[in-house]
């Protein structure tokens, strides 16, 4: 089995870049355009790896995509050069296009690479090897734009394939599948294939992140049994860093330290004195950071990793919620000393850490990791993410911020903590969101705190997709993404992490963010028009832009609460099973491949209530369909590969619509079903049976139409965190079979009971 067998779209991501670029039918140079033909050649004046990548990429596009016969003894040249006068930022680049020649200059080889990407983008907008004369200099607005490959797993150690604690998807005890790292060609060489790295760079990213775990990655004196395979893991990590550098990319590690161990791990027999409380979600004991051994472990291990892999750019640290780690990680501050004492007596709080605040504990963890990292590499960045610090104090969590070392960068959630509304219902958005542009008051508070100390602030955003709809390659609400990038600049953001372990597929969503990464920053409409022209041709651009805008308007009514997004039916949509008999079972999680899918309990609709959630789904779907229809008008104006690309991207919007319709049908059906079982009135029960039958027939038609969408685009239905398909032909067929049973057997049987 190969990666292409389990992830069909991986073939596209790993294919040469020139395969996705083509001559637009009937495209010709406009008056004044510079045409690159057989009288031109490429001259690269640097042999640095990223400069060589730039030259190779441009040469491939001209020769293979546009059939330009470049030759050695040419009359005119595209000169690729380095120019220190462009300034200190290595990614700054200058592009000069003139009839007598083209110059692409970079402040470094990385800047040169981005200059080449800019030249290619301008040619793609024209539809061939011609470009208008231009002289422009662009500088990056954000120091680091950190993304992740859509092919790389999260619940498996992605460098060596280790499966098990602390890398496991099942740690919350619900049974699920995680079919990752099972292919013959699995591994960082394919997850981060050269063409994947090239595409990441072309979409404006300059760094990637991988998940780490110090007890697997590092050796340390307090716990010598840790780091058994550290040499192999860090060897792969160093090779990845070196390969990424060829495309101007750096590598960060995401750490959730110190990670606890299973209650039956032999570690506790040897070190019972470092044991913290037992996690209430799974039998895992925390590692108590009030003990000297754990403190030494954190500092030594961090230093070990960064000495062994000096190319690492830094770490992204999460210190609240998530995996079992320190003694306060899942505990809120109690309201009184008596309650705290009760927690200690119940074994849910460590007696050592009960005398310390979670702010103090988190500040110490970050400081220890920082000290170890900086001892090995003073230039490495330590980024502390404020995810879920609100469990300990009000925004912007100054108590935690004041505990951090002065050179630690704080990364704030850009949308969490924002008041918003859906269909007139006001609520607080507390998750990643594309619907909510931001910044939230929480982020603004962090940014103000950092600014007063003269320190940078990073933002945590998602630009592919979010829990709003996790298994499409991107939410086609591109005006929202462009608007978010404008807001990031106004909020003083200096860097960002742009995905979690999903929402990382390269798409039009990531590409429009790439357009907005540069100073001078374009107006959102200008960036989106360039994107639409590049992919679908100038004649179709107006219709596509109008459609995208309508999709944004429609999405404003989506209910983005954590319960709705984590347990609602959107992610499985046309494959979500209908349950006629009452089982009182929770819905499957929206982010993992749970094995029990027969959920029927409407307990996830907070704070809206089931009827309001249904109203939101229906309202968004109705308005969304208008946007799809607007985009479809552009099909008649697109030709050749442009038309094929537009049809494919309309398919993404159509899948979102099918998921919205399905989600509404699920809620509508269960409301009717529950009312049916609650009623003693035969007449009312007959009416409810009729309603259920109508919903089932409508859903059968809706789900059937989704099959063709899945068949046409293998990106659809894939969930990056679950690392598998939540919607595909087979799953939809199973759902349709169940609907048929309800329509043909269960409902008629109930009617017969009623006479």
C-alpha positions in Angstrom: 0.0 0.0 0.0 1.2 3.5 -0.9 0.3 6.9 0.4 -1.6 7.5 -2.8 -3.9 4.6 -2.0 -5.1 6.0 1.3 -4.7 9.7 0.5 -5.5 10.0 -3.3 -5.0 13.8 -3.3 -1.4 13.3 -2.0 -0.4 12.6 -5.6 -1.3 16.2 -6.6 0.6 17.7 -3.6 3.7 15.7 -4.4 3.6 16.3 -8.2 5.9 18.8 -9.8 4.6 22.4 -9.6 4.4 22.9 -13.4 1.7 20.2 -13.6 -0.9 22.6 -12.1 0.0 25.5 -14.5 -1.1 25.6 -18.1 -1.4 28.0 -21.1 -4.9 29.5 -21.1 -6.7 28.9 -24.4 -6.5 31.9 -26.6 -4.4 33.9 -24.1 -2.2 36.4 -25.7 0.0 39.2 -24.6 -1.6 42.6 -24.1 -0.1 45.7 -25.6 3.0 46.6 -23.7 3.4 43.2 -22.1 6.8 41.6 -22.0 6.7 38.1 -23.7 9.2 35.5 -22.6 10.0 33.3 -25.6 13.0 31.4 -27.1 15.1 34.5 -27.1 15.3 34.4 -23.3 17.3 32.5 -20.7 17.6 32.3 -16.9 20.8 33.4 -15.2 21.0 32.6 -11.5 23.9 34.4 -9.7 23.7 32.4 -6.5 24.4 28.8 -5.8 22.6 28.9 -2.4 20.0 26.0 -2.1 16.9 28.3 -2.1 18.3 30.3 -5.0 18.8 27.0 -7.0 15.2 26.0 -6.1 14.0 29.4 -7.4 15.8 28.9 -10.7 14.7 25.3 -11.1 11.1 26.2 -10.4 11.0 29.1 -12.9 12.7 27.0 -15.5 10.3 24.2 -15.1 7.3 26.4 -15.4 8.5 28.2 -18.5 9.6 25.0 -20.2 6.9 22.5 -19.1 3.9 24.7 -18.5 4.3 27.3 -21.2 6.6 25.4 -23.7 9.2 28.2 -23.8 12.5 26.8 -25.3 15.0 28.5 -23.1 18.5 28.5 -24.5 22.0 29.2 -23.2 23.0 31.9 -25.6 20.0 34.2 -25.3 19.4 37.8 -26.3 17.5 38.6 -23.1 17.8 37.3 -19.6 15.8 36.7 -16.4 18.5 37.5 -13.9 18.1 36.0 -10.4 20.3 37.8 -8.0 20.9 38.7 -4.3 20.9 42.3 -3.2 21.9 43.2 0.3 20.7 46.8 -0.2 17.1 45.4 0.0 17.5 45.4 3.8 17.7 43.1 6.8 14.6 41.1 6.2 15.7 38.0 4.3 12.4 37.6 2.4 12.3 41.1 0.9 12.3 40.9 -2.9 12.3 43.2 -5.9 10.8 42.4 -9.3 11.7 44.5 -12.4 10.1 43.5 -15.7 11.2 45.4 -18.8 11.4 44.6 -22.5 15.2 44.4 -22.4 15.2 42.0 -19.4 13.8 40.9 -16.1 15.5 41.0 -12.7 14.4 39.1 -9.7 16.4 40.2 -6.6 16.2 39.0 -3.0 17.7 40.2 0.2 18.6 36.5 0.6 18.0 33.3 -1.3 14.7 33.0 0.4 13.7 36.4 -0.8 14.8 35.5 -4.3 12.5 32.4 -4.2 9.5 34.6 -3.2 10.4 37.0 -6.0 10.2 34.1 -8.5 6.9 33.0 -7.1 5.6 36.6 -7.7 6.7 36.5 -11.3 5.0 33.1 -11.9 1.8 34.4 -10.3 1.7 37.4 -12.6 2.2 35.1 -15.6 -0.6 32.9 -14.5 -2.9 35.8 -14.3 -2.1 36.6 -17.9 -2.5 33.0 -18.8 0.9 32.5 -20.5 4.6 33.5 -20.5 3.9 37.2 -20.7 3.7 39.9 -18.0 3.1 43.6 -17.8 6.2 45.8 -17.1 6.5 46.4 -13.4 8.9 47.5 -10.8 7.9 46.6 -7.3 9.5 45.7 -4.0 7.6 43.6 -1.4 8.5 43.0 2.2 6.9 40.3 4.5 4.4 41.7 7.0 4.9 38.7 9.4 8.2 37.2 10.5 7.0 33.6 10.7 4.0 32.0 8.9 4.0 28.5 10.3 1.9 25.8 8.6 1.9 22.0 8.3 1.6 19.4 5.6 -1.8 17.9 5.1 -0.2 14.5 4.6 1.5 14.4 8.0 -0.2 12.5 10.9 -0.5 13.9 14.4 -1.3 10.9 16.7 1.7 9.0 15.3 5.3 10.2 15.8 5.6 11.5 12.3 9.4 11.3 12.0 9.8 7.6 12.9 6.3 6.1 13.0 6.2 5.4 16.7 2.7 4.5 17.7 1.6 4.7 21.4 1.8 7.0 24.4 2.2 9.9 24.3 1.2 9.9 20.6 -2.3 8.5 20.6 -5.7 9.5 19.4 -7.6 7.4 21.9 -6.4 9.1 25.1 -9.9 10.5 25.9 -11.1 6.8 26.1 -13.6 6.9 23.2 -12.8 4.1 20.7 -11.7 5.4 17.3 -9.6 4.4 14.3 -6.4 6.2 13.3 -5.1 4.6 10.1 -1.9 6.5 9.8 1.7 5.5 9.0 0.6 2.2 7.5 1.8 2.8 3.9 5.1 1.5 2.6 6.2 5.0 1.7 5.0 6.7 4.9 7.5 9.0 6.5 8.8 12.6 6.4 10.3 12.1 3.0 6.7 11.9 1.6 4.8 13.8 4.2 7.2 16.7 3.5 8.1 15.8 -0.1 10.2 18.4 -1.9 7.1 19.4 -3.9 5.0 19.7 -0.8 7.6 22.0 0.7 7.8 24.0 -2.5 4.0 24.5 -2.6 4.0 25.5 1.1 6.6 28.2 0.3 4.6 29.3 -2.8 1.5 29.8 -0.7 3.5 32.2 1.5 4.6 30.0 4.4 8.1 30.1 5.7 8.0 27.5 8.5 6.4 24.2 9.3 5.6 22.6 12.7 5.8 19.0 13.9 4.6 17.5 17.1 7.3 16.5 19.6 7.5 14.7 22.9 10.6 15.2 25.0 10.6 11.7 26.5 10.8 10.3 23.0 13.1 13.0 21.5 15.6 13.6 24.2 18.0 12.0 26.7 18.2 13.5 30.2 19.9 12.6 33.6 16.9 12.5 35.8 15.1 9.8 33.8 17.8 7.9 31.8 15.2 5.5 30.3 13.8 8.4 28.3 15.0 9.1 24.7 15.6 5.4 23.7 15.1 6.3 20.0 16.2 9.9 20.2 19.1 9.5 17.8 16.9 8.1 15.1 14.2 10.7 15.6 16.5 13.7 15.8 18.4 12.4 12.8 15.2 12.5 10.7 14.4 15.9 12.2 17.7 17.4 11.2 17.4 16.0 7.7 14.0 17.6 7.4 15.3 20.9 8.6 18.0 20.8 6.0 15.6 19.8 3.2 13.1 22.6 4.2 15.9 25.2 4.1 16.2 24.6 0.3 12.7 26.2 0.1 13.3 29.0 2.6 11.4 27.0 5.2 12.2 26.6 8.9 11.0 23.9 11.4 9.3 24.4 14.7 8.3 21.8 17.3 4.9 21.9 19.0 5.3 20.7 22.6 2.7 19.9 25.3 5.1 19.3 28.2 5.6 17.6 30.6 3.5 14.8 29.2 2.0 12.4 31.7 2.3 8.6 31.6 -0.2 5.8 31.9 -1.1 4.7 35.4 0.4 1.2 34.9 3.7 2.5 33.3 6.7 1.0 35.1 8.1 4.5 35.3 5.9 5.1 38.4 7.5 2.1 40.2 10.9 3.8 39.8 9.8 7.4 40.4 6.7 7.5 42.6 7.7 10.7 44.1 7.3 12.7 40.9 3.7 11.5 40.4 1.0 14.1 40.2 -2.8 13.5 40.3 -4.7 11.0 38.0 -6.3 12.6 35.0 -10.1 12.5 35.2 -10.4 11.8 31.5 -8.1 8.7 31.3 -5.9 6.7 33.7 -2.8 8.9 33.1 -0.8 10.4 35.9 0.5 13.9 35.5 4.2 14.7 36.0 4.5 17.0 38.9 6.6 20.1 38.0 7.0 21.0 41.7 9.7 18.2 41.9 13.3 18.9 41.0 13.6 15.9 38.8 10.8 17.0 36.5 12.2 20.5 36.4 15.6 19.1 35.4 14.0 16.9 32.8 12.3 19.8 31.1 15.4 22.0 31.0 17.9 19.3 30.0 15.7 17.7 27.4 15.0 21.0 25.7 18.7 21.7 25.5 19.4 18.3 24.2 17.0 18.6 21.3 18.3 22.0 20.3 22.0 21.0 20.6 21.4 17.9 18.4 19.3 19.8 15.9 20.8 23.4 15.8 18.7 24.1 12.6 15.5 24.1 14.6 13.8 27.5 14.6 11.9 27.2 17.9 9.0 25.7 19.8 5.3 26.3 20.1 4.2 25.6 23.7 0.7 24.7 24.8 0.3 24.6 28.6 -3.5 24.3 29.3 -6.1 21.7 28.4 -5.0 19.1 25.7 -3.0 16.1 26.9 -2.4 15.3 30.5 0.8 17.1 31.6 1.3 19.2 34.7 -0.9 19.1 37.8 -3.0 22.1 37.0 -3.5 21.4 33.2 -7.1 20.3 33.5 -8.2 22.0 36.8 -9.8 25.3 37.2 -9.0 27.4 40.3 -11.4 26.5 43.0 -13.5 29.2 44.6 -12.2 28.7 48.2 -9.4 27.2 50.2 -11.8 24.6 51.4 -12.6 23.5 47.9 -8.9 23.3 47.1 -8.4 21.1 50.2 -11.2 18.9 49.0 -9.5 18.5 45.6 -6.3 17.4 47.4 -8.1 14.9 49.6 -10.0 13.5 46.5 -6.7 13.1 44.7 -7.6 15.4 41.9 -4.9 18.0 42.9 -1.3 17.5 43.9 -0.6 18.7 47.5 2.6 20.3 46.3 1.0 22.2 43.5 -2.0 23.2 45.6 0.3 25.7 47.3 1.1 27.2 43.9 -1.0 29.0 41.3 -1.5 27.6 37.8 0.0 30.8 36.6 3.2 30.2 38.6 3.3 26.6 37.4 2.9 27.5 33.7 5.4 30.3 33.9 7.9 28.0 35.4 7.4 25.3 32.7 7.9 27.9 30.0 10.9 29.3 31.7 12.6 25.9 32.1 12.0 25.0 28.5 13.2 28.5 27.4 16.4 28.2 29.5 17.3 24.9 28.0 16.5 26.0 24.4 18.4 29.3 24.7 21.4 27.5 26.2 21.8 25.6 23.0 20.6 28.2 20.5 20.1 31.8 21.7 18.3 32.7 18.4 15.6 30.0 18.7 12.1 31.3 19.3 10.1 30.2 22.3 6.4 30.8 21.6 3.9 30.4 24.4 0.3 29.8 23.1 -2.5 31.1 25.3 -4.9 28.3 24.4 -7.3 27.8 27.3 -5.5 30.0 29.8 -9.0 31.4 30.3 -9.8 28.4 32.5 -7.7 30.1 35.2 -8.4 33.8 34.9 -10.2 36.4 32.9 -8.9 37.7 29.6 -6.2 38.5 28.8 -4.7 36.3 31.6 -2.2 38.9 32.9 -1.3 36.5 35.7 0.2 34.0 33.2 1.7 36.7 31.0 3.6 38.3 33.9 5.2 35.0 34.8 6.8 34.6 31.3 10.5 35.5 30.5 10.9 38.8 28.6 12.1 37.1 25.5 9.2 34.6 25.1 6.8 35.4 22.3 3.1 35.0 23.2 0.8 33.5 20.6 -2.8 34.5 21.1 -6.0 32.9 19.7 -7.2 35.5 17.3 -10.9 34.8 17.4 -11.6 33.1 20.7 -13.5 35.1 23.2 -15.4 37.2 20.7 -19.1 38.0 21.0 -20.9 37.3 17.8 -24.4 36.1 16.7 -26.1 33.6 14.4 -29.7 34.3 13.2 -30.1 37.0 15.8 -28.8 34.8 18.7 -25.9 36.4 20.6 -23.2 34.2 22.0 -19.4 34.0 22.6 -17.3 32.4 20.0 -14.6 30.4 21.8 -13.0 28.4 19.0 -11.0 28.9 15.8 -13.3 30.6 13.3 -13.2 31.8 9.8 -16.7 33.3 10.2 -15.3 35.6 13.0 -12.6 37.8 11.5 -11.1 39.0 14.8 -9.3 40.2 16.8 -11.0 39.1 19.9 -10.7 41.1 23.1 -8.5 38.3 24.5 -6.0 38.7 21.6 -6.1 42.5 21.8 -5.3 42.2 25.6 -2.3 40.0 24.9 -1.1 42.2 22.0 -1.3 45.3 24.2 0.6 43.6 27.0 3.4 42.5 24.6 3.5 45.9 22.9 4.0 47.7 26.2 7.0 45.5 26.9 8.3 46.0 23.4 7.8 42.3 22.5 6.3 40.6 19.5 3.0 38.8 19.4 2.0 35.9 17.3 -1.6 34.9 16.3 -3.1 31.4 16.2 -5.5 31.3 13.2 -6.8 28.7 10.8 -7.0 29.6 7.1 -7.9 26.3 5.4 -10.9 25.2 7.4 -11.9 24.9 11.0 -14.4 22.9 13.1 -17.0 25.0 11.3 -16.6 22.3 8.5 -13.5 20.2 9.1 -13.5 17.9 6.1 -13.5 20.1 3.1 -10.1 21.3 1.9 -11.0 24.9 2.7 -14.1 27.0 3.5 -14.7 29.0 0.3 -15.4 32.2 2.3 -12.3 33.8 1.0 -13.2 37.5 1.7 -13.2 36.5 5.3 -9.6 35.2 5.1 -8.4 38.3 3.2 -10.2 40.5 5.8 -8.6 38.5 8.7 -5.2 39.2 7.2 -5.9 42.9 7.1 -7.0 42.7 10.8 -3.9 40.8 11.8 -1.8 43.8 10.5 -3.9 46.3 12.3 -3.7 44.3 15.5 0.1 44.4 15.5 0.6 40.7 14.8 4.2 39.9 13.9 3.9 36.1 13.2 1.4 33.3 13.2 0.6 29.6 13.3 -1.9 29.0 10.6 -3.4 25.6 11.2 -3.9 22.9 13.8 -3.6 19.2 12.9 -6.3 19.8 10.3 -7.2 22.8 8.2 -3.8 22.5 6.7 -4.5 21.4 3.1 -3.1 23.8 0.5 -5.9 25.4 -1.3 -7.4 28.7 -2.5 -7.7 29.5 1.2 -4.0 29.3 1.9 -3.2 31.0 -1.4 -5.3 34.1 -0.7 -3.5 34.4 2.7 -0.2 34.2 0.8 -1.4 37.2 -1.3 -2.0 39.2 1.8 1.3 38.4 3.5 3.2 41.2 1.8 3.8 44.9 2.2 2.3 46.8 0.4 -0.7 44.7 1.3 -3.3 44.6 -1.4 -7.0 45.4 -0.9 -9.0 42.2 -0.3 -11.0 42.6 -3.5 -7.8 43.1 -5.5 -6.1 40.0 -4.0 -9.2 37.9 -4.6 -9.6 39.1 -8.2 -6.0 38.2 -8.9 -6.6 34.8 -7.4 -9.8 34.2 -9.4 -8.1 35.4 -12.6 -5.1 33.3 -12.0 -7.1 30.1 -11.7 -10.3 30.6 -13.7 -9.5 33.4 -16.2 -10.4 37.1 -16.3 -13.9 36.6 -17.8 -15.1 34.4 -15.0 -13.6 36.4 -12.2 -16.6 38.7 -11.5 -19.0 35.8 -11.1 -16.6 34.0 -8.8 -16.0 37.0 -6.6 -19.7 37.7 -6.3 -20.2 34.0 -5.3 -17.4 34.1 -2.7 -18.9 37.2 -1.2 -22.3 35.7 -0.9 -20.9 32.6 0.7 -19.3 34.9 3.4 -22.6 36.6 4.0 -24.4 33.2 4.3 -21.8 31.9 6.7 -22.4 34.7 9.2 -25.3 32.8 10.6 -23.4 29.6 11.3 -23.5 28.6 15.0 -19.9 28.4 16.1 -20.1 27.2 19.7 -17.7 24.5 20.8 -20.5 21.9 21.5 -22.1 22.4 18.1 -18.8 22.3 16.2 -17.3 19.4 18.2 -20.3 17.1 18.3 -22.7 18.4 15.6 -23.4 16.4 12.4 -21.7 18.8 9.9 -18.4 16.8 9.6 -20.2 13.6 8.5 -23.1 15.4 6.8 -24.3 13.2 3.9 -22.9 10.1 5.7 -24.4 10.8 9.1 -26.7 8.0 10.1 -30.3 8.5 11.0 -31.4 6.6 14.1 -35.2 5.7 14.4 -35.1 3.7 17.6 -34.2 5.7 20.7 -30.7 4.8 21.9 -29.9 7.9 24.0 -26.3 7.8 22.6 -24.0 10.8 22.2 -23.1 11.9 18.7 -19.7 10.8 17.4 -16.9 13.4 17.8 -16.5 15.6 14.8 -12.7 15.5 14.8 -11.9 11.7 15.0 -13.0 8.5 13.3 -15.1 7.2 16.2 -16.3 3.6 15.6 -19.7 4.1 17.1 -21.7 6.4 14.8 -25.3 5.9 15.8 -25.7 9.0 17.9 -29.2 10.3 18.6 -28.9 12.6 21.6 -29.4 16.3 21.0 -27.3 17.4 23.9 -24.7 19.3 21.9 -26.8 22.3 20.8 -25.7 24.6 23.6 -26.2 27.6 23.9 -28.6 27.8 21.1 -31.1 25.0 21.6 -32.0 22.4 18.9 -34.6 24.6 17.2 -32.2 27.6 16.8 -29.4 25.3 15.5 -31.8 24.0 12.9 -32.8 27.5 12.0 -29.1 28.4 11.6 -28.3 25.4 9.4 -31.3 26.1 7.2 -30.6 29.8 6.9 -27.0 29.3 6.0 -27.8 26.6 3.5 -30.4 28.7 1.7 -28.2 31.7 1.4 -25.1 29.5 0.6 -26.9 28.0 -2.4 -27.3 31.5 -3.8 -23.5 31.9 -3.7 -23.0 28.5 -5.4 -25.3 29.6 -8.2 -23.4 32.8 -8.7 -20.1 30.9 -9.0 -21.7 28.6 -11.5 -22.5 31.5 -13.8 -18.8 31.8 -14.3 -18.5 28.3 -15.9 -19.9 29.6 -19.2 -17.1 32.2 -19.2 -14.2 29.9 -18.4 -12.5 27.6 -20.8 -10.1 24.7 -20.9 -8.3 24.0 -17.6 -9.7 27.2 -16.1 -13.2 25.7 -16.5 -12.1 22.4 -15.0 -10.5 24.2 -12.0 -13.6 26.3 -11.5 -15.9 23.3 -11.6 -13.7 21.6 -9.0 -13.8 24.5 -6.6 -17.6 24.9 -7.1 -17.7 21.3 -6.0 -16.1 22.3 -2.7 -18.9 24.9 -2.2 -21.5 22.3 -3.2 -20.2 19.8 -0.7 -20.5 22.5 2.1 -24.1 23.0 1.0 -24.8 19.2 1.1 -23.3 19.0 4.6 -25.5 21.9 5.8 -28.6 20.4 4.3 -27.8 17.0 5.9 -27.0 18.6 9.3 -30.4 20.4 9.3 -32.1 17.2 8.3 -30.5 15.3 11.1 -31.7 17.8 13.7 -35.1 18.0 12.1 -35.5 14.3 12.0 -34.5 13.8 15.7 -36.8 16.6 16.9 -39.7 14.9 15.1 -38.6 11.4 16.3 -38.4 12.5 19.9 -41.8 14.3 19.7 -43.2 11.1 18.2 -42.0 8.9 21.1 -43.2 11.6 23.6 -46.7 11.8 22.2 -49.7 9.8 23.2 -51.9 11.3 20.5 -52.3 8.9 17.5 -53.2 11.7 15.2 -50.1 13.8 16.2 -48.0 10.7 15.8 -49.2 10.1 12.3 -48.3 13.7 11.4 -44.8 13.2 12.9 -44.3 10.0 10.9 -45.2 11.8 7.7 -42.7 14.5 8.6 -40.0 12.0 9.3 -40.6 10.3 6.0 -40.4 13.6 4.1 -37.1 14.4 5.9 -35.7 10.9 5.1 -36.6 11.1 1.4 -35.2 14.6 1.2 -32.0 13.4 2.9 -31.7 10.4 0.6 -31.8 12.7 -2.4 -29.3 15.1 -0.8 -26.8 12.4 0.2 -27.0 10.7 -3.2 -26.0 14.0 -4.9 -23.0 14.1 -2.6 -21.6 10.8 -4.0 -20.7 12.4 -7.3 -18.9 15.3 -5.5 -16.8 12.8 -3.5 -16.0 10.8 -6.7 -14.9 13.9 -8.5 -12.6 15.3 -5.8 -10.8 13.1 -3.4 -10.1 16.1 -1.1 -13.8 16.1 -0.1 -14.7 14.2 3.1 -11.1 13.9 4.3 -10.5 15.0 7.9 -6.9 15.9 8.7 -7.0 15.3 12.4 -8.9 12.0 12.1 -6.6 11.1 9.2 -9.3 9.5 7.2 -12.6 10.0 5.4 -15.7 10.9 7.3 -17.6 11.2 4.0 -17.1 9.0 1.0 -19.1 6.8 -1.4 -19.1 3.7 0.9 -20.2 5.7 4.0 -22.9 7.4 2.2 -24.1 4.1 0.8 -24.4 2.7 4.4 -26.4 5.8 5.4 -28.7 5.4 2.4 -29.3 1.8 3.3 -30.4 2.9 6.8 -32.6 5.6 5.4 -34.2 3.0 3.1 -34.9 0.7 6.1 -36.6 3.6 8.0 -38.7 4.6 5.0 -39.7 1.1 3.9 -39.9 -0.8 7.2 -39.8 1.2 10.4 -42.2 4.0 9.5 -44.8 1.6 7.9 -44.6 -0.6 10.9 -45.4 2.3 13.2 -48.2 3.3 11.0 -49.7 -0.1 11.3 -49.5 0.0 15.0 -51.5 3.2 14.9 -54.1 1.6 12.7 
